């Protein structure tokens, strides 16, 4: 089995590589505020490290993969009140990602596996997945690294994860320790209602899109408790995510396209 980087191949090499790869892997993220202690590139930086590890591990499991260059910008409208955030309108974002995936489909891609680093992208990416499936008969899978098992490692009370909280900060401490401003960490635990909440560990009955976070929720951009984050937790969570992704790829390889 083999792994390839899309950017490093020639056009004629890609003719066969796209068709022969079990998965084309596409990292997608966002550029948005992550409070005072994490960089605006947190979501895509984590996604890039994840795909690096996934691509390295894939051949050990008889998986051939083709790694795409990342899509850095996403739909981050809820963060635009904070400096540094760049948000792409949802219709533009959907069309952009759709056209990337459509180009791959036209060139014979079997399956596309999006590693998404930003929760705000999920609804838009779901539309892309459905449209590509309808138009080309191939699967576009969306992998979002929220692993339930990681909850066993967390020490923050309910509300401690959400945005720039214990999980993201732990991952950044492990992957990019020099980019974490430890002295600027602030804790904010929003009230978790029975029907809605901000913590991925909480089971809720109502969904809605967060908007104007500064006005409705958090003055300084954090939703959670980054003070409970550690490098050691980040390493364990990262490996859990990679293991889950590989297991998913092995399973998803068995699905047959319509084309």
Secondary structure, DSSP 8 states (H G I E B T S, - for coil): --EEEGGGS-HHHHHHHHHH-SEEEEEE--B--BTTTB-TTHHHHHHHHHHHHHHHHHGGGT--EEE---B--B--GGGTTSTT-BB--HHHHHHHHHHHHHHHHHTT-SEEEEEE--GGGHHHHHHHHHHHHHHHS-EEEEEE---GGGGGG--S-TTS-SBSSHHHHHHHHHH-GGG--GGG--EE-----SS--S-TTS--S-------HHHHT-SSS-BEEGGG--HHHHHHHHHHHHHHHHHHHHHHTT-----
